[in-house]
Amino acid sequence: MATLRLGPLLRHVDWNTGGSATIWVETDRPCTAAVRCADGAAGSVRTFQIAGHHYALVPVTGLTPGTTTAYEVLLDGVRVWPLPGSAFPPSTISTPDAAATGRPGPGLRITFGSCRQAAPPADRHGPHGPDALDTLAARLAAAPQEPRPDVLLLLGDQVYADQLSRETRQWLAARRDLRDAPGAQVADYEEYTRLYHESWLDPEIRWLLSTVPSLQMFDDHDVVDDWNTSAAWLAEMRTMPWWQERVISGLMSYWVYQHLGNLSPAELAADALFQAVSKDADGTDVLRAFAAAADADPTSVRWSYRRDFGRSRLLMVDTRAARVLAEDGRAMLDPAEQEWLRENALAGHGGYDHLLIGSSLPWLMPPLIHDAEVWNAALCRGDRGPRWARVGEDLRRRSDLEHWAAFPASFRALSDLIEEVGTGPRAPATVAVLSGDVHHAYVAEPRIPTTARVFQLTCSPVHNSIPAVVRWGFRLGWSRIGRWLGRGLSRHGRTGRPPLSWRRTGGPWFGNQLMTLTLSGRSARLRLDQARRVGGKRWGRAGRVSGEARLVTVLDRRLTPEP
């Protein structure tokens, strides 16, 4: 009898008609995976195979718009979800009322963050403190009537291929000699599957992902720290005997576990790779060839994608694999990717009220860090000679100087695009860049003469930590002294001033946290919740608690004027 190894994950929910969704599962053998809803909606599909693992992305059709319905998962006709004796509420699919998605009301709730290291099984919070996503899950499970996010936006570092838990290192040691490279890091596809199992089998997380749709994008730790930071870095990595297998396995596993669920049923039907893998008895070789080609030529694949939620548009942008790394033409996005971003931001301009750009890496950083990255890019380009170029490359890797500012032409192009979209009578009410990566949260606003309100909304980590010295560095980066130091770096690098200025209007906040952006009509509201320990106490619903931790709201503010 087939069993459920991982999932179900509720992924795509159609906001145009409200009538369909997709649910992802991993099983232990080939079978027919089916989803059956309480309202009669259903779907079924045969699993496909990758490297001895079996998966299905089940399309569910016939859902009633504007409703919430419980569902169950069956494998070869046998119910495997909900789990027997589960203490969690039923997993449900909530569909929007397509006729009301652009009108004022409860609105669209997007909860987002990045950087989540799985907690060891023996300690649900782990060494980093309470897990914000775990805490959110437990809170929602304890209060089924409380409003849930309409979508979880996971902005990178869903798994850490290069920073493993003690339990996973022990599992690896039983599989191979950790004295051989890459040591206590994942080496192949099978080891990647272990990371996803460790992260997504957490009971609270498993239930949350089964009932709240999620959209995802990779960042560096999904493959390795500093992934694609520079041409010199990449050339060095390609000399490592273990690198090719790591990057190919990383892209394969990302495609299976994360990317497929980002696509709509129509996009899946038109996706030649998905159709080939689904129809092949074993899709491993086909997927492996695709991943190898994507590594050799990043322009051969697009990981970025667009989602429209009524009158709100989300553009999720790949800021890792789509880079141009040559020092004389560095760009965060290759020309085709940059054009894709522009076309989708301007398509139907005036037909949406909010534009959200999902970028794992922040656009607007603390001014000192921004200036340091622009200065570093000039050094690495050779503007101050070969000796400074070598110093600059070393600093770039040691200090993670690789955000939008480290690609000055791309920073300017994104800034210009945001100003263009946000200006004039057809402008949306807000343009917001949603980011993570930097292990703290803040709100920044550029000083540009737009009609729309423009924001950089940064939130991380979901479950990780940050050394005290780095906290101090981020605080310095926002300070007047930091701005003065940044000007000194600009003078040394002869880089001039940034093409725009900005100010911090919230934060910085440190801790495990999630931001929630609520969009209703042309209004926008932002909330930041942090996971805090509460000792051995158990709190009621009013306290918003999950076992030994609760979510504490540290920011709740309107981003737009009262309507």
N, C-alpha and C positions, 0 to 999 in steps of 0.2 A: 504494500500500500504506500502510495506517495505521501510524503510529509512536507510541511512548510519549514524551510530552513531560515528564511528571513522575509520580513514584510508581514502584512501587506503595507505598501506605501501608497497613499492617495496622492497622485501627481497632478495631471492636467484636469482642470474643471473648466468647461466651456462657458465663458462670460458673454458670448454673443447670443446664444439661444438658451443656455442653462440646461440643455438636454443631454449632455454627455460628459464622461470623465474617463480617466485611465487609472488603473491600479496595477502597481508593479509587485511581483513576488519572485522569490527564489525557492526552488523545490529541490528535493534530494534525488529525483529521477525524472525521466521524461513522463509527461502526463498532460491531461487537459485541465487547464486552470479556468475556473469559472467564478463569477461574482453574481450574487443574487441579492437583490434589494427588497426591502419590505414593501415598497410601492409597486413592485412588479418589474422594475428595470433590471436588466441583466446583460451579461456578456460572457463569452468564453473564447479560449484560444489555446492552441498547442504550445508547449514550451519550446524554446530553442536552447541550443547547447553551446557553451563557450568553455574550453579548457576543463571539461568534466563537470561543469556546473550548469544547472538548468534554470531558465528564467522565463518569465512571461510578463508582457505588458497587456493587461486585459482591457479592451475598450468596453465601457459600460454605456449603453444607449437606452433611451426611453425614460430618462429622468424627468421629473416634473419641475419646471422652473419655479424658483421661490420657495422651495421646500427643503426639509432635512429628512433624510431617510437612512435607516440602519441597513447595513449590508453584512453578508457573510461570504467567506471564500470556501470553495469546494475544489478538491483535486480528485479527478476521476470520479466525480459524483459524491465524494465523502467530505463532509464539512470538517475543515481544519481551523477555521477562524470564525468567531472568537474562540480563544483557547478554553478548554474545559475548566470550569471553576474560576474563570477570570473575575477579579475584583473591579475591573475597569468598566466604565459605561460602554454601551455598544459603539462600535466604530460606525461613523455616519458619513454620508456625502451631503453637503449643503450646496444647493444650487442657487444662483442669483435670480432675481426676478428681472429678466432681460429688459422688460419695459420700463423698469424703474432705476436702472443702474446709473443714469445720468442725472437723477433728480435728488434734491436734498432728502436726507433720511439717515438711517444708520450708517450708510456709506461703506466704503472699501477700507478694510483694516489690513495693513501690511506690517507684519512683525519681522524685523531683520537684524542680522548680526553675522559675525564670522569668528573663526578660530576656536574650534571646539576639540579639545583632547578628551578622549573617553576616560571616564573614571574607572579605576580598578573595581572588579566585582565586589571586593570586600569592603569598599568604602565608596558609597554612591556619590560623594562629593570630591574625593581624591585630594591630592596635595594642593590643588589650586583653589580650594574652597567650593562652595555650592555651585553646581552647574545651572546656569540660568535657564537653559532649555528644559532640563530635567525638572526644575522648580516650576516652570510654566506648565509643564505637562501635569504634574501632580496637582497644581492649583485647579486646572480646568477639569481634571478627573474628579476632584472633590466637590466641584460646583458645576454640574453639567449644564445648568441654565445660564451660566455666565457667558457673555459674548466672547466668541473665539476669533482668532485671526482668520481672515478670509484666505490668506496665503502666508506661508513662511518663506522668506527670502534669505537663503543661506549663501553668503557672499565669499566663500572660499575657506580653505583649510578645514574641510569636512573630516578629513583623515590626515594623520601625520605619518608620512612614509619614512621620515628620518628621525622621529622622536617617539620611541615606542614605550609602552607601559612595561612594567616588570613582568607581567603575565605573558605578554606577547613575546618578549625577549626569551623567556623560558620555553615558550612554544617553538620559537625559531631554533633555539639551541638543541632541541630534540630532533629537529629536522635536518640541520646542517651545522658545520663547524663555524662558529662566529668569529674565529680568528682569520677566516678568509673574507676578503672584501665582498660585499659592502658591510660586513660585520653586523651589528645590531640595527640594521635597517632592512626594509623589505627589498627583496631581490627579484621577485617574479609575480605573475598573476595570482597564483595560489596564495601567496603571502599578502597580497592586496585584499583578497577576499576575507582574510582573517581580520584586517583592520575594519572593514565594513561590518562584519559580524560583531566585533567587540563594541563598536560604536552604536549600532542600530538595534542590537538585541537587548539593550537596557530596557526593562519593562515599561518605564514611563515614556521613554523616547519612542519605543516601538508603537505604543498606543497613540501618542501624539501624531506621529507621522502617518498613522493609519486613518486619521480623522481630520487632519488639517492639510490642505494641499501645500506642496513645497516646490519651489523653483531654486535651482542650484547653479553654481559656477565655481570652477576650480581656482586656486591660487597656488603659490609656490610649494607649500608643504604637502599638497596633494601629490607632488612629484619629489621635490627636494628643495631645501632652503635656497633662495636666490635663483631659482629656475629662470633661465634666460635673462640674467641681469646684464650681460654684455657679450660681445663676440668673443673676447678673450676667455671669458668664463666658459662659454659653450665649447670652444675649441679644446680647452683643457679637459672638460668633462668627457668629450668624445674620445679621449685617449685612455679613459678608464675602462678596463675590460668588462665591468659590470654595468656600465651606464646604458648601453643600448637596450638591454633587457629591462632595466628599470623604467626607462621612459616609455618604451613600447607597452609594457604591462600597465604603467600608470595611465596612459591614454586609453588602452583597452578597457580597463576597469572603470575609468571615468565615464566612458561611453555607455557601458552597461548599467552601472549603478546610479549615475547622476544624469547624464545628458539625455538619454532616451525619454525620461519622464518629463523633460522640459518641452517636448514636442507635442503638438496637437495631433489628434487622429488623422487629420488631412495631411499634415506634414509627414507623419509616419508612413502614410500610404504612398507619398511621393518620394520617400527616401530610399534610394536604390540600395544602400548598404543594409538598412534594416530589412528590406524585402529579401535581399540575398541571404542574410543571416537567418531570418525566420524560416526560409524554405529549405535551407541546407540541413542535412542530418547532423552536421557538426560545423558550426560557423567559425571555429577558431581560426583557421587559416585565412579566411576572408577578412575577419576583423583584424588579425595581426598584420596583414598586408596594408590595410587602411591605416593603422596606427603608425607603421613604419614610414608610409608615404607622408603622413601628417607631420612626423618628426623631421623628415628630410626636407619637406617643402610646406611650411605652415600655411601658405596661400591656397593649398589644395583642399582645405576644409574650413568651414566657418562654425565656430563654437558659440558665437554670439546669437542672440535670438530676441524676438519682440513678442510682447504680450499686451493686448488691449483689454482693459477691465472697464467696460462701459466707456466713459469719457476720461479715463485715466490710461496713459500709455507708459509701459515699462520697456526700456531697452537695456537688456543685459549684455554687457560688453566684455569680451575676452581681452584682458590686459596682460596676459602671459604668453600664450602661444602665437599671438598675431603680431609680435614685435618685429621691427627692423633693427638689427643689432650693429650694423656697420657704423663705425664712429663718425663717418662723414655724412651719414644719413639716418641717424638714430630716430626711431619713431615708436611710440607706444602701440600704434596700429599701422598695419601695412596699408598702402593706398586703397586697395579694394575694401578693406575693413573700415577705413575712415569714410569712404564714400557710402558704404552701407549705413553707418551711423547717421550721416548727414541726410541721406534719402529718407530714412525711417523717422527721423526727428521732424522733417519738413512735410512728409506725406500727410495729407489731410490737415495741414496746419490750419488751426481755427476750429477743427472738429473735435478737439479734446481740451479738457480743463486743467489737466496736470500732466507734466512730462517728468518721468522718473528715469534717471540713468543709473543703472546698477554697475558699479565699478569696484572691484575688490580693493583697488588702491585709491586713496583719496585724491581728489583734484586739488582742493585747497588744504594745505598743510600749515603747521606753525611756521611763521615767517622765517625764522632762523633756519629751519630744516629746508624750507623751499629754497632759500638763497644758497644753502650749502649744496643742495643737489644741482642747481644750475651751475654753480662754481665748479663742482666736481665734474659735470659733463664737459665743461670747457677744458679742464685739465686733461681729462681722458682723450679729448679730441686733439690734444697736442698744442693748444693755444699758448701754453707757457713752456713748451719744449718737452723733449722725451723724458727727462728725469721727473718732471712734475706729472707727466702722463702715467708713469709707473706708480708714483705715489697715489695718484687719483684712482687708479684701478684697485689698488689695495684698500683704499678708504671706501670705495664703492661697495666692495664685498663685505668688509668688516662692519660697516655701519648701515647696510641695507639702503643705500642711496639710489633708489630705483622707482620712485613714484612718478606721477605725471611731470613734476618739475624737472626730473632727470632727463626728460625728453622735451626740451624747450619748445620745439616746433609743434609737438603734439599738444602741449599745454596751451599754447596760443590758439591752435585750431579748435580745441574743445571750448575754450573761453569765447572765441568768436562765434561758434555755433550756438552756444547757450545765449549769448547776447542777441543773435539774430532771431532765434526762436522766441525769445522772451520779450521782444520789442514790437510795438505796433498794436493796432486794434484787434488783430486776430490772435494775439498772444494768449497763452494759457494763464491761469491764475498763479501757478507755481511751476518752477523748474527746480528739481532737486537731484543732486548727485548722492546716491546712497553707497556708503563704503564701509570697509572694516580694516583689517590688517594691522593697525598700529597699536592695538592693545590698550586703547582708551577711547572715550567717547567725547564728542564735542559738536557744536553747531557753529558754522561760520557763514558769513554773508559777504559776497563781493560788493564793492562799490562801483557798480556799473549802472548806467541810466536805462534800465529795463522797465517795461510795463509790468511784467510778471515779478513776483517775489522769487528770488533765487537763493538756494541754500546748498551748502555742503553739510550732509548729515552723516556722521561717522560713528559707528558703534562696534566695538570689539573689546575684549573677547567674550564669547559665550561661555567658555570654560578653559581658562588658561591663567597665567600670571605674568607679572612684569617686575623686573628688579627695581629696587628703590632708586638706583642711580638713573635708570631710564625714565622713571616718573619725573625725577628732577629735571632731566634733559627736556622732556616735553613741556614742563611748566616754564623752563627757561626759554624755550622756543617761542612761546606766546608773549613773553615779557618785553618791556622796552629795551632792556639790556640785550635780549636776544635779537631784537630788530637792529640794534646798533652793530652787534657782531656780524649779523648777516650782511649789512651794508659793507662792512670791511671785507668780507669774502667776495662780494660782488666787485669791489674795486680791484682786488687782487686778480680776479679772473677776467676783469674787463667785460663783464656781462651786462652791465647796466641794470636798470630797475625792471621789475616784472611788468608785463603788459597791463596789469590791473592790480588793484589793492583790495584787501578784504579785512574783515574784523571778526573776532570770535565773539559770538553772542550767547554762548552757553558752554559750560564745562571749563576745563577738562574734568571728566569723571573717570575714576579708576575702579575696576572691579569686574565681576562677571555680570553681563548686562545684555539687555535687548531693547531696541527702540521699536515703537509702534507708531506708524503714520496712518492717520485716519483721514480719508478724503471723502467729502460729501458735497455735491454740487461744485461750487468754486471755493469752498472753504477747506482748510487743512489744519490739522491739529497733531502735535507731536508729544509722545510720552516716552520717558526713559525709566525702565524698571531694573533694579539691581537685585541679585540674589544675595541674601544675607543669612548668616547662621543665627539660629534662635535657641541654641542649646538643646536640652531634652524636652522642651515644651512642645505641646501640640496646640495649634490655634484653630479657631473656627473659621467659617467662610469669610467673615468680615475682616479677619486678619490676613487673608490671602496666603495661606501657608501650605507648604508641601513637606510634611514630616519634620525634619530638623532645619529646614530653611524656608524662607518666604520671600516673595517679591516685594520690594519696597520702591514706591514711586518717588524718584528724585527730581523729575521734571515733568510738567504737564502744562503745555502752553499752546495757544493759537499761533499759527504761522501766517495767517491771513487776517485782514480786518473783519469785524463782525459784518455779516451780510446785511 
